[in-house]
Amino acid sequence: MTNTRLRTELEQELKFDVAETWMLPELDELAPPGGSIRASDIGLESTYYDTDSRDLLASGLTLRRRTGTTDEGWQLKVPAERGRTEIRTPLDGRTAPRELQQLTLGVRRGARLRPVLIMRTRRDARLIVDADTAPLAEVVVDHVTAETLGDSVTVQTWREVEVELKGGDEALLRTVGKWLRKTGAVPSRSGSKLARALGVAPEKRRPKPKTVHDAVRSYLAEQHEAIRAGDLALRRDEDVVHKTRVATRRYRSVLRVFATQFDRERAAALDAELKWYAGVLGAVRDLQVLRQHLLSDLAELPSEFVLGPVHTRLTQTLDTEIARARRKLATAMRSKRYLALLDELRAWAVDAPFTARAEPAKQLSRYVSKARRKYLKRLQAADALDNTDPTKDEASHRARKAAKRARYTADLAVPVLGKHAHKVANRAKNVQTELGDRQDARLAVSFLRRLGVVANAQPDENGFTYGILLDRELHRGHIVLRGGAPA
């Protein structure tokens, strides 16, 4: 993260519920040889912020302003693969810092942040340190008083226990967790203090679909979550362009394959906006793929075939173009058009506009078969064309799009159809990859021709190496030149 005001750290913790009569036993047996336990009494006050629709909480995020004995500052907690990532900024004012507002812009779809809850905590803390006094883990008993804000005010009190890593490994976390369970503590039913105070129940595992609508709804929810998670990750400069674009493609595939199930106008409008966003993402991703592929090809060439500063020219040109595409993506993600797209995706998540009668889930086989037949028919038509035929590329592109839809339709049907859907998805994926190589090769040919022309105009460069790389791309994509241009 480039902003110097923001600090990040991985938070790994376990939370437990305890009875009012529960007492924390001595932790001496948990300290390593030569280590010790350090006790402290801490007072904390945290004001939590969210939108009226609780968009942050729905995405697994918490934003708070904390004051007290220790740990002061603004803190945004974000779900991570192992635990949560905590993003911190200094304690400035009572309005969320601009940096954190920018990070959460997409998740809250531009809605205003406001205080939703004040939490006061008396913390009885025990820090486990090693022989060198380095912190390993902290066990705390929290006495919590939570006061909701807004039209109606409620006050709740409870006790809970947390163990958080402070430098130790995950084995220690598991050991302390097991030890706490033996003392009568039970794993918490709530993911966070905020969710508990606001009465938000943990998300239940989705049941096996009983209807086509169930399967579609569940699949769209997965893609919506991936787009929403991608928004936050992109704003944190994480490289999730590919994952996010794939989610938009999967969503669009459902809108097309199951078109008869939805309100036609709303589905078409959403499809158009997702296509726009996927295009902005694709401008970055295509250049990333091109960079990786060409540098890999260049590394395979014998050194005597690399004439001039080819590596420098490739990296500088592509890095410049990727940076430009990223700036356009960042601009798009701040636009009203993009926020409106997120609004519509949320509306579909709450109540997808189904218009057709729900069919039994087993009818998904009909949709999978239809999508499979379509891509096989288009593939056969593309294969029948000679590589010199000017319509070959368009036919291959249409076959590739149909293969992707068949793959995603089969993926959607896996919870119902099992192995059969897996096989269809895998075969369609292979076709998609093979046809994608041809498209990637054509982009590479166009780029290499451009750089070759530039190199020939420079006194210290030579177009020879670009010619070799271009020839490799022509063979990779089975491209035939006609009149000096790819056929």
ZINORVEN-V646686 format. One record per helix or strand of 2 or more residues. SS is the DSSP state (H for helix, E for strand). FROM is the first residue (numbers start at 1). TO is the last residue. If there is no record, write none. Layout:
ss={SS:SS}
from={FROM:FROM}
to={TO:TO}
This chain:
ss={E:E:H:E:H:E:E:E:H:E:E:E:H:E:H:H:H:H:H:H:H:H:H:H:H:H:E:E}
from={7:13:28:36:55:62:73:84:98:114:135:155:170:186:193:212:241:259:264:303:310:336:361:392:419:464:481:485}
to={11:17:30:50:58:68:79:89:103:129:148:165:182:187:198:235:257:261:300:305:333:350:383:417:456:476:482:486}
